[in-house]
Amino acid sequence: MMTRLPYLAGVEATTHTESYEALQAENASLRQRLRTAEDQVHAYQERLAQLEHELAQLKRLLFGIKRERFVASRAPGAGPEKAASQTLPAPQKQPAEALARRQPCRKPVRQPFPSHLPREVIVIEPEGDLTGLKKIGEEVTETLAYRPARLVVLRRVRPKYVDPQDESRGVIIAELPVRAIEKGLAEPSLLAHVVIEKYVDHLPLYRQVQRFTREGLTLSDSTLGDWVRASAELLEPLYQALVEEALKSGYIQADETPIQVQDEQKQGTTHRGYYWVYHAPLGGLVLVDYQPGRGRDGPKDLLDGYQGALQSDGYAVYDAYDARRGITSYGCWAHARRYFYEALGNAPDLAAHAIEEIGRLYEVERVLRERDASPESRRQLRQEQAVPVLERLKAWLEAHPGLPKSPWGQAAGYALSRWEKLCRYTEDGRIEIGRVGRWRGGVGPAYLLPPLSSGGASIAQPCSVSTSRSSNRTCRFPASGSHL
């Protein structure tokens, strides 16, 4: 039975009742379809924003700069709600007296050449007869020259002797020194040069072959590849010692990055491998281990049995170590900041405010570095200045969650889901706020690249060692042939 509406009281039902009910049903259906369409439009808009964000990131990777530099476009401390209305005060005009007293711009000064470089003295006397002249001084001009490195053949001559009084002694001859490569023709100095050129200066082996050809020496890519493999085997004990030293430090930063590796089984093709990078900030060591995949087996060999602090970007593989006894997990603000930086195109005001707040955290770290503060001093200053910023930033992020799949929503969600780990660095002065410098990828003054047997595929393992007075950096890279 149809319910009568209040404004139809006293009006008798007519034959239009069925039409009215049909209109009501049609109206409800249209409203439902409208809500469904609005939900679809909302989902499409969210998907469009996500795709535009991904496209912008791809364009940046291909054509843009890699540096995540941010310059605030509003007054420091202004929240995103006030960004549109708040403007910077107009600059005040300086009086003429102040302009007159302004110091002129300093011209660049040529720095002297380092004192450790050898000097070759060339005396240039004036032309003509100098008889009877008295020398009153001299003008010294230094310029920089280059003496190309040269190949040298070491010819070891071993005289043979016999004892005329005792022929049973046979031929007496000195033993050859032990070679780095059994029956090899390369001296250790040449092996070190090849691997340093390849992995420190990033000069592929085929280009080194071209350089040797210009010097009149014919070598093949495979020969240099064999030298690299053999050198790697020699350095394996040193690599293991450095791994032990790094893990003993009790503080490891971990990260991974993809790399294309030539497939020896399929000529002309590559497959994706991964560098697993482990940085020990307290000892200045970086271990770069190659693995064919990004699964749980990646850090297993190095981190099994490890105890101490483990700082990472929150990748799920590292979550398995949270529950292990003796391991304390820390987050990385460098990774968290990157998400907000990538959200600038989607939510510029919100992302800019978040980056500014994170910048205040890094400003505290800058002051600590300038003071060369002790771990306890670092902890105290972080508690006084960084913790209030973190509390304020968390409350603000919770009030501005954004759409879950939007770049801003992902940035806020990433930080909030790892908030405890991100804030834990304030409790221990030894721990860094995040990744330190450019350690990922092994860019540094010292390298060690030992051999590694990759499951299922034979991958040549090069190695090289160079030293630095400031730090030791250890790298473990794959190489296939000569063109990696």
C-alpha positions as CSV (number, residue, x, y, z in Angstrom):
1,M,0.0,0.0,0.0
2,M,1.4,3.4,-1.0
3,T,2.1,5.9,1.8
4,R,0.4,9.2,1.2
5,L,2.6,12.3,1.4
6,P,1.7,15.1,3.9
7,Y,1.1,17.7,1.2
8,L,-1.5,15.4,-0.5
9,A,-3.7,15.0,2.5
10,G,-7.3,15.3,1.6
11,V,-6.7,14.6,-2.1
12,E,-8.2,11.4,-3.4
13,A,-5.9,8.9,-5.1
14,T,-6.2,9.0,-8.8
15,T,-5.1,7.0,-11.7
16,H,-1.8,8.9,-11.6
17,T,-0.6,6.9,-8.6
18,E,1.2,4.3,-10.6
19,S,2.9,7.0,-12.7
20,Y,4.1,8.7,-9.6
21,E,5.5,5.6,-8.2
22,A,7.3,4.9,-11.4
23,L,8.8,8.4,-11.3
24,Q,10.0,7.9,-7.8
25,A,11.7,4.6,-8.7
26,E,13.3,6.2,-11.8
27,N,14.5,9.1,-9.6
28,A,16.1,6.7,-7.1
29,S,17.7,4.8,-10.0
30,L,19.1,8.0,-11.5
31,R,20.4,9.2,-8.1
32,Q,22.2,5.8,-7.7
33,R,23.6,6.0,-11.2
34,L,24.8,9.6,-10.5
35,R,26.5,8.5,-7.3
36,T,28.2,5.6,-9.2
37,A,29.3,8.0,-11.9
38,E,30.7,10.4,-9.4
39,D,32.6,7.6,-7.7
40,Q,34.0,6.6,-11.1
41,V,35.0,10.2,-11.9
42,H,36.7,10.4,-8.5
43,A,38.6,7.2,-9.2
44,Y,39.5,8.3,-12.7
45,Q,40.8,11.6,-11.4
46,E,42.9,9.9,-8.8
47,R,44.2,7.5,-11.4
48,L,44.9,10.4,-13.8
49,A,46.8,12.2,-11.0
50,Q,48.8,9.1,-10.4
51,L,49.7,8.6,-14.0
52,E,50.6,12.3,-14.5
53,H,52.9,11.9,-11.5
54,E,54.5,8.8,-12.9
55,L,55.0,10.5,-16.2
56,A,56.6,13.5,-14.6
57,Q,58.9,11.2,-12.7
58,L,59.9,9.4,-15.9
59,K,60.5,12.7,-17.7
60,R,62.7,13.8,-14.8
61,L,64.7,10.6,-14.9
62,L,65.2,11.0,-18.6
63,F,65.7,14.7,-19.1
64,G,65.7,16.4,-15.7
65,I,68.3,17.0,-13.0
66,K,68.7,14.3,-10.3
67,R,69.3,16.7,-7.5
68,E,66.3,17.0,-5.2
69,R,66.8,20.8,-4.6
70,F,64.0,22.8,-3.1
71,V,63.7,26.5,-2.6
72,A,60.8,27.8,-0.6
73,S,58.6,30.2,-2.5
74,R,57.0,31.8,0.6
75,A,58.1,33.2,3.9
76,P,59.7,30.6,6.2
77,G,57.2,29.2,8.7
78,A,54.1,30.0,6.7
79,G,51.7,27.1,6.6
80,P,50.2,26.0,3.3
81,E,46.8,27.5,4.3
82,K,48.5,31.0,4.3
83,A,50.7,30.5,1.3
84,A,48.3,32.0,-1.2
85,S,47.6,35.1,0.9
86,Q,50.9,35.8,2.6
87,T,53.5,37.8,0.7
88,L,57.0,38.8,1.5
89,P,57.6,42.4,2.6
90,A,59.0,44.7,0.1
91,P,62.8,45.1,0.3
92,Q,63.9,48.3,1.9
93,K,66.0,50.7,0.0
94,Q,69.6,51.1,1.3
95,P,70.9,54.5,1.9
96,A,73.5,55.9,-0.4
97,E,76.2,55.9,2.3
98,A,75.7,52.1,2.7
99,L,76.0,51.5,-1.0
100,A,79.2,53.6,-1.1
101,R,80.8,51.6,1.7
102,R,79.9,48.2,0.1
103,Q,83.0,46.2,-0.5
104,P,83.8,45.5,-4.2
105,C,83.4,41.9,-5.4
106,R,86.5,39.8,-4.9
107,K,88.1,38.6,-8.1
108,P,88.9,34.9,-8.2
109,V,92.5,34.2,-7.0
110,R,94.5,31.5,-8.6
111,Q,95.5,28.9,-6.1
112,P,99.1,27.6,-6.0
113,F,99.8,24.1,-7.2
114,P,100.1,21.5,-4.5
115,S,103.5,21.3,-2.9
116,H,103.7,17.5,-3.3
117,L,103.9,17.7,-7.1
118,P,107.4,17.4,-8.5
119,R,108.9,20.6,-10.0
120,E,111.0,20.6,-13.2
121,V,113.0,23.9,-13.2
122,I,113.5,25.5,-16.6
123,V,115.8,28.6,-16.5
124,I,115.3,31.1,-19.3
125,E,118.2,33.5,-19.6
126,P,117.9,36.8,-21.5
127,E,119.3,36.8,-25.0
128,G,122.6,38.5,-25.6
129,D,125.9,38.8,-23.7
130,L,125.4,38.7,-19.9
131,T,129.1,39.3,-19.0
132,G,129.4,41.8,-16.2
133,L,125.7,41.8,-15.3
134,K,124.6,41.4,-11.7
135,K,121.6,39.2,-10.9
136,I,119.2,41.1,-8.6
137,G,116.3,38.6,-8.5
138,E,114.1,36.4,-10.6
139,E,110.5,36.0,-11.8
140,V,109.0,32.6,-11.2
141,T,106.1,31.4,-13.3
142,E,104.5,27.9,-12.7
143,T,102.4,26.1,-15.2
144,L,101.0,22.6,-15.1
145,A,102.2,19.8,-17.4
146,Y,101.2,16.2,-17.8
147,R,103.5,13.3,-18.2
148,P,101.5,10.3,-19.6
149,A,101.7,7.0,-17.8
150,R,103.8,4.5,-19.7
151,L,104.0,0.8,-20.0
152,V,107.3,-0.7,-18.9
153,V,108.5,-4.3,-19.6
154,L,110.2,-5.8,-16.6
155,R,112.9,-8.1,-17.9
156,R,114.1,-10.4,-15.1
157,V,117.4,-12.0,-15.9
158,R,118.3,-15.1,-13.9
159,P,121.9,-16.2,-14.4
160,K,122.5,-20.0,-14.4
161,Y,125.4,-21.5,-12.4
162,V,127.0,-24.9,-12.0
163,D,129.5,-26.0,-9.4
164,P,132.6,-27.4,-11.1
165,Q,133.6,-29.2,-7.9
166,D,130.2,-30.8,-7.4
167,E,128.2,-31.4,-10.6
168,S,125.6,-33.3,-8.6
169,R,124.2,-29.9,-7.6
170,G,123.0,-29.4,-11.1
171,V,122.1,-26.0,-12.5
172,I,121.7,-23.3,-9.9
173,I,119.2,-20.6,-10.7
174,A,117.1,-18.2,-8.6
175,E,113.4,-18.7,-8.3
176,L,111.0,-16.4,-10.0
177,P,109.0,-14.1,-7.7
178,V,105.4,-15.2,-7.1
179,R,103.2,-13.7,-9.7
180,A,99.8,-12.2,-9.0
181,I,98.4,-14.4,-11.8
182,E,99.9,-17.8,-12.3
183,K,101.8,-17.7,-15.6
184,G,100.3,-14.3,-16.3
185,L,102.1,-11.5,-18.0
186,A,100.5,-8.6,-16.0
187,E,102.3,-7.1,-13.0
188,P,100.2,-6.1,-9.9
189,S,100.6,-2.4,-10.9
190,L,99.0,-3.0,-14.3
191,L,96.2,-5.1,-12.7
192,A,95.4,-2.3,-10.3
193,H,95.5,0.2,-13.1
194,V,93.0,-1.7,-15.2
195,V,90.4,-2.3,-12.4
196,I,90.7,1.3,-11.0
197,E,90.2,2.7,-14.5
198,K,87.1,0.5,-14.9
199,Y,85.4,0.9,-11.5
200,V,86.8,4.1,-10.1
201,D,87.0,6.1,-13.3
202,H,84.2,4.1,-15.0
203,L,86.2,3.4,-18.2
204,P,85.0,0.2,-19.8
205,L,87.5,-2.5,-20.7
206,Y,87.0,-2.1,-24.4
207,R,88.1,1.6,-24.2
208,Q,91.1,0.6,-22.2
209,V,91.9,-1.9,-25.0
210,Q,91.7,1.1,-27.4
211,R,94.1,3.1,-25.2
212,F,96.6,0.3,-25.1
213,T,96.4,-0.1,-28.9
214,R,97.3,3.6,-29.3
215,E,100.4,2.8,-27.2
216,G,101.3,0.0,-29.6
217,L,100.2,-2.9,-27.4
218,T,97.6,-5.3,-28.7
219,L,95.3,-6.8,-26.0
220,S,91.8,-8.3,-26.2
221,D,88.7,-7.6,-24.1
222,S,88.8,-11.2,-22.8
223,T,92.4,-10.8,-21.6
224,L,91.5,-7.8,-19.5
225,G,88.4,-9.6,-18.3
226,D,90.5,-12.5,-17.1
227,W,92.9,-10.1,-15.3
228,V,89.9,-8.6,-13.5
229,R,88.6,-12.0,-12.5
230,A,92.0,-13.1,-11.1
231,S,92.5,-9.9,-9.2
232,A,89.1,-10.3,-7.6
233,E,90.0,-13.7,-6.3
234,L,93.2,-12.3,-4.7
235,L,91.2,-9.7,-2.8
236,E,88.5,-12.0,-1.4
237,P,90.3,-12.4,2.0
238,L,90.5,-8.6,2.3
239,Y,86.9,-8.2,1.4
240,Q,85.8,-10.7,4.1
241,A,87.9,-8.9,6.7
242,L,86.3,-5.6,5.8
243,V,82.8,-7.2,5.9
244,E,83.6,-8.4,9.4
245,E,84.9,-5.0,10.4
246,A,81.8,-3.2,9.1
247,L,79.3,-5.6,10.8
248,K,81.3,-5.3,14.1
249,S,80.6,-1.6,14.1
250,G,77.0,-2.2,15.3
251,Y,75.5,0.4,12.9
252,I,74.6,-0.4,9.3
253,Q,72.6,1.6,6.7
254,A,71.1,-0.6,4.0
255,D,69.7,0.2,0.5
256,E,69.4,-1.5,-2.9
257,T,69.4,-0.2,-6.4
258,P,68.8,-1.9,-9.8
259,I,71.5,-2.4,-12.5
260,Q,71.4,-3.9,-15.9
261,V,73.8,-6.8,-16.3
262,Q,74.8,-8.5,-19.5
263,D,73.6,-12.1,-19.8
264,E,76.4,-14.4,-20.8
265,Q,74.0,-17.1,-21.8
266,K,72.1,-14.9,-24.2
267,Q,74.5,-12.7,-26.2
268,G,73.4,-9.1,-26.7
269,T,70.8,-9.2,-23.9
270,T,70.7,-8.0,-20.3
271,H,68.8,-8.8,-17.2
272,R,68.1,-6.7,-14.1
273,G,70.3,-7.3,-11.1
274,Y,70.6,-5.4,-7.9
275,Y,73.4,-3.7,-5.9
276,W,72.7,-4.3,-2.2
277,V,74.6,-1.5,-0.4
278,Y,75.6,-1.6,3.2
279,H,77.2,1.5,4.8
280,A,78.9,1.5,8.2
281,P,79.0,5.3,9.1
282,L,81.0,4.8,12.2
283,G,83.9,3.1,10.3
284,G,83.5,4.8,7.0
285,L,83.0,1.5,5.1
286,V,80.6,0.8,2.2
287,L,80.0,-2.8,1.1
288,V,78.2,-3.2,-2.2
289,D,77.1,-6.8,-2.9
290,Y,75.6,-7.9,-6.2
291,Q,72.5,-10.2,-6.1
292,P,70.4,-11.2,-9.1
293,G,67.1,-10.4,-7.3
294,R,65.5,-8.1,-4.8
295,G,63.9,-10.8,-2.6
296,R,64.6,-11.8,1.0
297,D,67.7,-13.7,0.0
298,G,69.4,-10.4,-0.9
299,P,70.6,-9.3,2.5
300,K,70.6,-12.8,4.0
301,D,74.3,-13.6,3.6
302,L,75.5,-10.4,5.1
303,L,73.0,-9.6,7.8
304,D,72.4,-13.1,9.2
305,G,73.9,-13.0,12.7
306,Y,74.2,-9.2,12.7
307,Q,73.4,-7.3,15.9
308,G,73.1,-3.6,16.2
309,A,71.3,-0.7,14.5
310,L,69.9,-1.2,11.0
311,Q,68.7,1.8,9.1
312,S,66.8,1.4,5.8
313,D,64.1,3.0,3.6
314,G,61.3,0.7,4.9
315,Y,61.5,-1.9,2.1
316,A,59.5,-5.0,3.2
317,V,62.6,-7.2,3.1
318,Y,64.1,-5.3,6.0
319,D,60.9,-5.6,8.1
320,A,61.8,-9.2,8.7
321,Y,64.7,-8.0,10.9
322,D,62.5,-5.9,13.1
323,A,61.6,-8.8,15.3
324,R,65.1,-10.2,15.5
325,R,66.7,-10.0,18.9
326,G,69.6,-7.6,19.0
327,I,68.5,-5.5,16.0
328,T,67.0,-2.0,16.3
329,S,65.4,-0.7,13.1
330,Y,65.7,3.0,12.1
331,G,64.0,4.9,9.3
332,C,65.7,7.2,6.8
333,W,64.5,10.8,6.4
334,A,66.3,11.2,3.0
335,H,63.8,8.6,1.6
336,A,60.8,10.1,3.3
337,R,61.7,13.6,2.0
338,R,61.9,12.2,-1.5
339,Y,58.3,11.2,-1.5
340,F,57.3,14.8,-0.5
341,Y,59.6,16.2,-3.2
342,E,57.9,14.0,-5.8
343,A,54.5,15.2,-4.6
344,L,55.3,18.9,-5.3
345,G,53.5,18.7,-8.6
346,N,50.3,17.1,-7.1
347,A,50.0,19.2,-3.9
348,P,52.6,22.0,-4.0
349,D,51.6,23.9,-0.9
350,L,51.3,20.8,1.3
351,A,54.5,19.2,0.0
352,A,56.4,22.5,0.3
353,H,55.4,22.8,3.9
354,A,56.4,19.3,4.7
355,I,59.8,19.7,3.0
356,E,60.4,22.9,5.0
357,E,59.7,21.1,8.2
358,I,62.1,18.3,7.3
359,G,64.6,21.0,6.4
360,R,64.4,22.2,10.0
361,L,65.4,18.7,11.1
362,Y,68.4,18.7,8.8
363,E,69.3,22.2,10.0
364,V,69.8,20.7,13.5
365,E,72.1,18.1,11.9
366,R,74.1,20.7,10.2
367,V,74.7,22.6,13.4
368,L,75.8,19.3,15.1
369,R,78.3,18.6,12.3
370,E,79.8,22.1,12.5
371,R,80.2,21.6,16.2
372,D,81.7,18.1,15.8
373,A,79.4,17.2,18.6
374,S,79.7,14.0,20.7
375,P,77.0,11.4,20.5
376,E,75.6,12.6,23.9
377,S,75.5,16.2,22.7
378,R,73.8,15.1,19.5
379,R,71.1,13.3,21.5
380,Q,70.5,16.3,23.8
381,L,70.2,18.8,21.0
382,R,67.9,16.6,19.0
383,Q,65.6,16.1,22.0
384,E,65.5,19.9,22.5
385,Q,65.1,21.0,18.9
386,A,64.2,18.1,16.6
387,V,61.6,16.4,18.7
388,P,59.2,19.4,18.8
389,V,59.4,19.7,15.0
390,L,58.6,16.0,14.7
391,E,55.6,16.2,17.0
392,R,54.3,19.2,15.1
393,L,54.9,17.6,11.7
394,K,53.1,14.4,12.7
395,A,50.0,16.2,13.9
396,W,49.9,18.2,10.7
397,L,50.3,15.1,8.5
398,E,47.5,13.4,10.3
399,A,45.3,16.4,9.6
400,H,46.1,16.4,5.9
401,P,46.2,12.7,4.8
402,G,45.2,13.2,1.2
403,L,43.9,10.6,-1.2
404,P,45.6,7.3,-0.6
405,K,46.8,6.7,-4.2
406,S,47.7,10.3,-4.9
407,P,51.4,11.3,-4.7
408,W,50.7,13.4,-1.6
409,G,48.7,10.7,0.1
410,Q,51.5,8.2,-0.6
411,A,54.1,10.6,0.8
412,A,52.1,11.3,4.0
413,G,51.2,7.6,4.3
414,Y,54.9,6.5,3.9
415,A,56.0,8.9,6.7
416,L,53.2,8.1,9.1
417,S,53.4,4.3,8.7
418,R,57.1,4.5,9.6
419,W,56.9,7.3,12.1
420,E,58.4,5.5,15.1
421,K,61.4,4.3,13.1
422,L,61.9,7.8,11.6
423,C,61.9,9.4,15.0
424,R,64.1,6.8,16.7
425,Y,67.3,8.5,15.6
426,T,66.7,11.3,18.2
427,E,67.2,8.8,21.0
428,D,70.8,7.7,20.0
429,G,73.5,10.3,19.1
430,R,75.4,7.7,17.0
431,I,72.6,7.3,14.5
432,E,72.3,9.6,11.5
433,I,69.1,11.2,10.4
434,G,69.3,9.3,7.2
435,R,71.6,8.4,4.4
436,V,74.9,10.1,4.7
437,G,76.5,11.7,1.6
438,R,76.6,9.8,-1.7
439,W,77.5,6.3,-0.3
440,R,74.8,4.5,-2.3
441,G,76.4,2.9,-5.4
442,G,79.9,3.0,-3.9
443,V,80.9,6.4,-5.2
444,G,83.9,7.2,-3.1
445,P,87.7,7.4,-2.8
446,A,88.4,3.7,-2.0
447,Y,87.0,0.6,-3.6
448,L,87.1,-3.2,-3.1
449,L,85.4,-5.3,-5.6
450,P,85.8,-9.0,-4.7
451,P,84.5,-12.0,-6.6
452,L,81.0,-13.4,-6.2
453,S,79.4,-16.5,-7.6
454,S,75.9,-15.7,-8.8
455,G,73.4,-18.5,-8.6
456,G,72.6,-20.0,-12.1
457,A,74.8,-17.7,-14.0
458,S,78.6,-17.2,-14.0
459,I,79.4,-13.5,-13.6
460,A,82.9,-12.2,-13.8
461,Q,83.9,-10.4,-10.7
462,P,86.4,-7.5,-10.9
463,C,88.1,-5.9,-8.0
464,S,90.2,-2.9,-7.2
465,V,91.6,-1.2,-4.1
466,S,92.5,2.4,-3.7
467,T,93.1,4.2,-0.4
468,S,92.1,7.4,1.2
469,R,93.2,9.1,4.3
470,S,89.6,9.9,5.3
471,S,87.7,6.7,4.7
472,N,87.7,3.1,3.4
473,R,84.9,2.2,0.9
474,T,84.3,-1.3,-0.1
475,C,82.4,-2.3,-3.2
476,R,81.3,-5.6,-4.7
477,F,80.2,-5.4,-8.3
478,P,79.3,-7.7,-11.1
479,A,80.9,-7.5,-14.5
480,S,80.2,-9.5,-17.6
481,G,82.8,-9.3,-20.3
482,S,84.0,-5.7,-20.6
483,H,81.0,-3.5,-21.3
484,L,79.1,-3.2,-17.9
